[in-house]
Amino acid sequence: MDRVRVSILGATGLVGQWMIKLLANHPFIEVAGLSASPGKVGSKYGDVVHWFIPGDIPEYVRDMVLVSTDPADHKTVDVVLSALPNDVAWSAESKLVNAGINVVSNASPERMNPRIPLINPEVNWEHLNILREVKNNWIVKNPNCTAAIISMPLKPIQDLIDALHIVTLQAVSGAGYMGLSYLAIDGNVIPFIKGEEEKIDIEINKILGKQFLDRYEPWSRPIYVTATRVPVKYGHTAVIHAILNRDTDANQIIERLRGFRSLPQEKELPTAPREPIKVLDRVDAPQPARDLDPMAVSVGRVVTRNNVLRLVILGDNLVRGAAGITILTIETMKALGLL
Ligand SMILES: NC(=O)c1ccc[n+]([C@@H]2O[C@H](COP(=O)([O-])OP(=O)(O)OC[C@H]3O[C@@H](n4cnc5c(N)ncnc54)[C@H](OP(=O)(O)O)[C@@H]3O)[C@@H](O)[C@H]2O)c1
């Protein structure tokens, strides 16, 4: 397959808009269909979208007519990219798979299904290999945005880690376009995000574990998470304290983080960051307003005291945590001959 034809469910939402932006002029992924909620089906994309991500609506989608999520509207594509809300996603996605259509999804339902790979390409692209044994059509899940961002810098040091204590400071855009009212978050910090702490724990353990055809072996490390929402538009920050299994010098950690490369870098995939983990030397880094990289995870404040390591990390929840990871997964699957 030279070109990969895709359609996007939830194309008018925050994640869908980023997919459209990232796929404008993509060398081999072609957007062949766009879908939104039933009230917008039949309208031209440019007439009904509330475009609010940086830049203008790419010309190539302005006149595309929105379709439904029904399999009949996606018969001619190779993969459907789903950015549907969690409460409607599984019903639509399972209908597509049952109708013989492959799906890569951002939504949370079935992420922990032992037969469904949960993929952060640089971290666990090998988990995609189970699809070689799958006889019918497949669905691949993207991790929760925070789990995607955090699992990256853990990968090159995972053999050193016994336990993790994490506090997140998550951007408002993580809750979607209609997610939080201005009054609720302006000048405020909300120390609770429903379901988030559990997802970060179990998803990191799945991503850093081993995937077999019908089961996975989790990494099985205790991960204690406190998730907070802060008045930042874009970019999730996390303060991580890792309990290590031996005393380790911070320079050794930095060397491992800076040296980390994986299949997407080796294959020079179009959406892969050349340096997936950026260790920043500035004492006050990383900051969402200054250091946000679309696909790389930024790391600062690297300190060890005996066997305790502190890292502050930052990643783009909409790109690295959602739209960009979806596209990088497709590129990785093509590089592996799975598409
Ligand atoms: N925001 C993030 O940082 C982030 C990160 C990782 C994963 N995710 C996940 O990605 C998914 C999308 O998130 P988002 O932030 O882009 O949400 P969003 O901004 O609220 O967008 C939701 C999209 O789904 C469409 N939609 C709503 N109800 C529908 C229905 N019944 N049938 C068909 N389409 C429907 C909406 O269309 P209308 O415009 O017509 O309403 C819109 O295009 C969610 O599952 C979320 O958990 C989000």
The ligand as an SDF file (V2000), in Angstrom:
LIG
                    3D

 48 52  0  0  0  0  0  0  0  0999 V2000
   -8.1040   16.9540   24.5090 N   0  0  0  0  0  0  0  0  0  0  0  0
   -7.0420   16.1920   24.7700 C   0  0  0  0  0  0  0  0  0  0  0  0
   -5.9700   16.6700   25.2180 O   0  0  0  0  0  0  0  0  0  0  0  0
   -7.1000   14.7100   24.5220 C   0  0  0  0  0  0  0  0  0  0  0  0
   -5.9030   13.9960   24.6290 C   0  0  0  0  0  0  0  0  0  0  0  0
   -5.9330   12.6000   24.4440 C   0  0  0  0  0  0  0  0  0  0  0  0
   -7.1030   11.9660   24.1360 C   0  0  0  0  0  0  0  0  0  0  0  0
   -8.2600   12.7000   24.0440 N   0  0  0  0  0  0  0  0  0  0  0  0
   -9.4670   11.9540   23.7020 C   0  0  0  0  0  0  0  0  0  0  0  0
   -9.7650   12.2400   22.3280 O   0  0  0  0  0  0  0  0  0  0  0  0
  -11.1750   12.2710   22.1300 C   0  0  0  0  0  0  0  0  0  0  0  0
  -11.5650   13.6300   21.5390 C   0  0  0  0  0  0  0  0  0  0  0  0
  -11.1910   14.6530   22.4450 O   0  0  0  0  0  0  0  0  0  0  0  0
  -11.3620   16.1990   22.0820 P   0  0  0  0  0  0  0  0  0  0  0  0
  -10.6230   16.9270   23.1500 O   0  0  0  0  0  0  0  0  0  0  0  0
  -11.0270   16.4560   20.6480 O   0  0  0  0  0  0  0  0  0  0  0  0
  -12.9460   16.3790   22.2870 O   0  0  0  0  0  0  0  0  0  0  0  0
  -13.9030   17.5350   21.7190 P   0  0  0  0  0  0  0  0  0  0  0  0
  -13.1160   18.7810   21.4520 O   0  0  0  0  0  0  0  0  0  0  0  0
  -15.0290   17.6280   22.6920 O   0  0  0  0  0  0  0  0  0  0  0  0
  -14.4450   16.9600   20.3050 O   0  0  0  0  0  0  0  0  0  0  0  0
  -15.3710   15.8980   20.2190 C   0  0  0  0  0  0  0  0  0  0  0  0
  -15.6710   15.5810   18.7660 C   0  0  0  0  0  0  0  0  0  0  0  0
  -16.5950   14.4760   18.7020 O   0  0  0  0  0  0  0  0  0  0  0  0
  -17.7580   14.8350   17.9480 C   0  0  0  0  0  0  0  0  0  0  0  0
  -18.9410   14.1990   18.5160 N   0  0  0  0  0  0  0  0  0  0  0  0
  -19.5550   14.4750   19.7090 C   0  0  0  0  0  0  0  0  0  0  0  0
  -20.6240   13.6490   19.8950 N   0  0  0  0  0  0  0  0  0  0  0  0
  -20.6990   12.8540   18.7870 C   0  0  0  0  0  0  0  0  0  0  0  0
  -21.5820   11.8110   18.3800 C   0  0  0  0  0  0  0  0  0  0  0  0
  -22.6180   11.4170   19.1430 N   0  0  0  0  0  0  0  0  0  0  0  0
  -21.3740   11.2300   17.1750 N   0  0  0  0  0  0  0  0  0  0  0  0
  -20.3490   11.6210   16.3910 C   0  0  0  0  0  0  0  0  0  0  0  0
  -19.4750   12.6050   16.7190 N   0  0  0  0  0  0  0  0  0  0  0  0
  -19.6390   13.2080   17.9090 C   0  0  0  0  0  0  0  0  0  0  0  0
  -17.8170   16.3550   18.0700 C   0  0  0  0  0  0  0  0  0  0  0  0
  -18.5790   16.8660   16.9690 O   0  0  0  0  0  0  0  0  0  0  0  0
  -19.4280   18.2530   17.0700 P   0  0  0  0  0  0  0  0  0  0  0  0
  -18.4500   19.3600   16.7770 O   0  0  0  0  0  0  0  0  0  0  0  0
  -20.4220   18.0740   16.0140 O   0  0  0  0  0  0  0  0  0  0  0  0
  -19.9780   18.3340   18.4640 O   0  0  0  0  0  0  0  0  0  0  0  0
  -16.3240   16.7140   17.9740 C   0  0  0  0  0  0  0  0  0  0  0  0
  -15.9110   16.6350   16.6240 O   0  0  0  0  0  0  0  0  0  0  0  0
  -11.8000   11.9640   23.4970 C   0  0  0  0  0  0  0  0  0  0  0  0
  -12.0640   10.5890   23.5860 O   0  0  0  0  0  0  0  0  0  0  0  0
  -10.7050   12.3540   24.4780 C   0  0  0  0  0  0  0  0  0  0  0  0
  -10.8050   11.6560   25.6940 O   0  0  0  0  0  0  0  0  0  0  0  0
   -8.2760   14.0390   24.1970 C   0  0  0  0  0  0  0  0  0  0  0  0
  1  2  1  0
  2  3  2  0
  2  4  1  0
  4  5  1  0
  4 48  2  0
  5  6  2  0
  6  7  1  0
  7  8  2  0
  8  9  1  0
  8 48  1  0
  9 10  1  0
  9 46  1  0
 10 11  1  0
 11 12  1  0
 11 44  1  0
 12 13  1  0
 13 14  1  0
 14 15  2  0
 14 16  1  0
 14 17  1  0
 17 18  1  0
 18 19  2  0
 18 20  1  0
 18 21  1  0
 21 22  1  0
 22 23  1  0
 23 24  1  0
 23 42  1  0
 24 25  1  0
 25 26  1  0
 25 36  1  0
 26 27  1  0
 26 35  1  0
 27 28  2  0
 28 29  1  0
 29 30  1  0
 29 35  2  0
 30 31  1  0
 30 32  2  0
 32 33  1  0
 33 34  2  0
 34 35  1  0
 36 37  1  0
 36 42  1  0
 37 38  1  0
 38 39  2  0
 38 40  1  0
 38 41  1  0
 42 43  1  0
 44 45  1  0
 44 46  1  0
 46 47  1  0
M  CHG  2   8   1  16  -1
M  END
$$$$
